[in-house]
Amino acid sequence: LMMGTAFIASDADKSHPDDDRKVATVAYAIERGIMDIDVYPGESELRAADGIAEAAARGVDASAVRLHTKCDHTLDYFDFTAADALGSFSATTKRLGDYGSCLHAMRIHDPSEQRDNGKGMATSGTVDDIATAVGPAGHVAGLASLREQHKIAQISIGMMADGLPGTVLRPQNIQFKPKRSPNSRSQVHVLVH
């Protein structure tokens, strides 16, 4: 069972009245045994770290918590290079502070096979983020180096599986078949082997 934290990912000032409740919700989940938490770079990570600290103060073993975050594209939202993955890891562990060791998995977030490069969606005018992400200098390579150094345990890819062009992974090193119910969008997460 994994806790999603989209509800704590606002950019609200830390003094916002709901922030204490958001941190308390994370702590409450941890205290009840939900140890896998899906976070988003930024405020979500900060609040998750605060929730871990609150649960630890009440006697929960913080080392049992496993955080799953996304590469945050620190320089450019469409940067799927190894350098971006390493920069994302560094920024995330800085935000997590004392709880950086809880980082379990990093996700390559929403790559596309046919993203518009600003010149129209003609085949010759698209950028293949997936090819970049799984290429020799892409996110997978950067995250694999972190996994080899035992800084993270898992790598995943999260992308919309809505049946639109550009949402099917084809590289041989990834096993993937999106499934969705009719007329709905669902995010599919795939572990990279």
C-alpha positions in Angstrom: 0.0 0.0 0.0 1.4 3.4 -1.0 0.3 6.8 0.1 0.0 9.4 -2.7 0.8 13.0 -1.6 -0.6 15.2 -4.4 -2.7 16.8 -1.7 0.3 18.1 0.1 2.2 19.4 -2.9 0.9 23.0 -3.0 3.3 25.8 -3.0 1.5 27.4 0.0 3.6 29.2 2.6 4.6 26.9 5.5 2.5 29.0 7.8 -0.7 28.1 5.9 -3.2 26.6 8.5 -3.6 23.4 6.4 0.2 22.7 6.4 0.2 21.3 10.0 -2.7 19.0 9.1 -0.9 17.8 5.9 2.2 16.9 7.9 0.1 15.3 10.6 -1.7 13.2 7.9 1.7 11.8 6.6 2.8 11.1 10.2 -0.6 9.4 10.9 -0.2 7.1 7.8 3.4 6.2 8.8 2.3 5.4 12.4 -0.3 3.0 11.0 2.2 1.1 8.8 2.0 2.8 5.5 5.7 3.0 4.8 5.7 3.7 1.1 5.0 7.3 0.2 4.8 8.7 -3.3 6.0 12.4 -3.3 6.6 15.1 -5.8 9.7 17.3 -5.9 9.5 20.4 -3.8 6.9 21.1 -1.1 5.6 17.5 -1.1 9.1 16.2 -0.2 9.5 18.8 2.5 6.2 18.0 4.1 6.8 14.3 3.8 10.1 14.8 5.7 8.3 16.8 8.4 5.7 13.9 8.6 8.5 11.3 9.0 10.1 13.5 11.7 6.8 13.7 13.5 6.3 10.0 13.4 9.9 9.3 14.5 9.3 11.6 17.5 6.5 9.3 18.5 8.7 6.2 18.3 8.3 5.0 14.7 11.5 3.7 13.0 12.0 6.2 10.3 14.4 3.9 8.5 11.4 1.8 7.5 9.9 4.6 5.4 10.4 4.4 1.7 9.9 7.6 -0.4 9.3 7.4 -4.1 9.9 10.7 -6.0 10.2 12.0 -9.5 13.0 13.6 -11.4 12.2 17.3 -11.1 13.9 18.6 -14.3 15.8 21.3 -12.4 16.9 23.2 -15.5 14.3 22.4 -18.1 11.0 20.5 -17.7 11.8 18.5 -20.8 15.3 17.5 -19.7 15.6 13.7 -19.6 19.5 13.6 -19.4 21.6 11.8 -16.8 22.8 15.2 -15.6 19.2 16.2 -14.8 18.6 12.9 -13.0 21.7 13.4 -10.8 20.7 17.1 -10.2 17.2 16.0 -9.2 18.6 13.4 -6.8 20.9 16.1 -5.2 18.0 18.6 -4.9 15.7 15.9 -3.4 18.1 14.7 -0.8 18.8 18.3 0.2 15.1 18.9 0.7 14.7 15.7 2.6 17.6 16.6 5.0 18.0 14.0 7.7 15.5 11.8 5.9 17.4 11.6 2.6 18.2 8.0 3.4 14.5 7.2 3.1 14.6 7.9 -0.6 13.9 4.5 -2.2 12.9 5.1 -5.8 13.1 7.8 -8.4 10.7 8.1 -11.3 11.3 9.3 -14.8 8.2 11.5 -15.1 6.0 11.8 -18.2 8.4 11.3 -21.2 6.8 11.4 -24.6 7.7 9.9 -27.9 6.3 12.9 -29.9 6.5 16.0 -27.8 6.1 19.2 -29.9 9.4 21.0 -30.2 7.7 24.3 -30.6 7.6 24.0 -34.4 4.4 21.9 -34.8 3.6 18.3 -34.4 4.8 17.1 -37.8 7.0 14.0 -37.4 10.1 16.0 -38.3 9.3 18.5 -35.6 9.0 16.3 -32.6 11.4 15.4 -29.8 11.5 11.8 -28.6 11.9 12.2 -24.8 11.7 8.4 -24.3 14.8 7.8 -26.6 16.7 10.5 -24.6 15.6 9.0 -21.2 16.7 5.5 -22.1 19.7 6.5 -24.1 23.3 6.2 -23.0 23.3 9.7 -21.4 19.7 9.7 -20.3 17.7 9.5 -17.0 18.0 5.7 -16.9 21.8 5.9 -17.1 21.9 8.6 -14.4 19.5 6.8 -12.1 21.2 3.4 -12.7 24.5 5.0 -11.5 22.7 6.0 -8.3 21.3 2.5 -7.9 24.7 1.0 -8.4 26.0 3.3 -5.6 23.1 2.1 -3.4 21.7 5.6 -3.2 18.3 4.5 -4.5 16.8 1.0 -4.8 14.4 1.3 -7.7 14.0 3.2 -11.0 10.5 3.7 -12.5 8.9 5.4 -15.4 5.6 7.2 -14.9 3.6 8.3 -17.9 0.1 8.9 -19.0 -1.4 5.9 -20.6 -4.3 7.6 -22.4 -4.0 6.0 -25.8 -2.7 9.2 -27.4 0.3 9.0 -29.8 3.6 9.0 -28.0 2.5 7.2 -24.9 3.7 3.7 -25.7 7.3 2.6 -24.7 9.1 0.5 -27.2 12.7 0.0 -26.0 13.7 -3.6 -25.6 15.0 -3.1 -22.0 11.6 -2.1 -20.7 8.6 -4.4 -20.4 5.4 -2.3 -20.8 1.8 -2.6 -21.9 -0.5 0.2 -20.8 -4.0 -0.7 -19.7 -6.8 1.7 -19.2 -10.5 1.7 -18.8 -12.6 3.3 -21.7 -12.8 7.1 -21.6 -10.3 7.5 -18.7 -6.7 8.5 -18.2 -4.5 6.6 -15.8 -0.9 6.9 -14.9 1.1 3.7 -15.3 4.4 3.2 -13.5 6.8 0.7 -14.9 10.0 -0.6 -13.2 13.0 -0.5 -15.4 14.9 -3.8 -15.2 
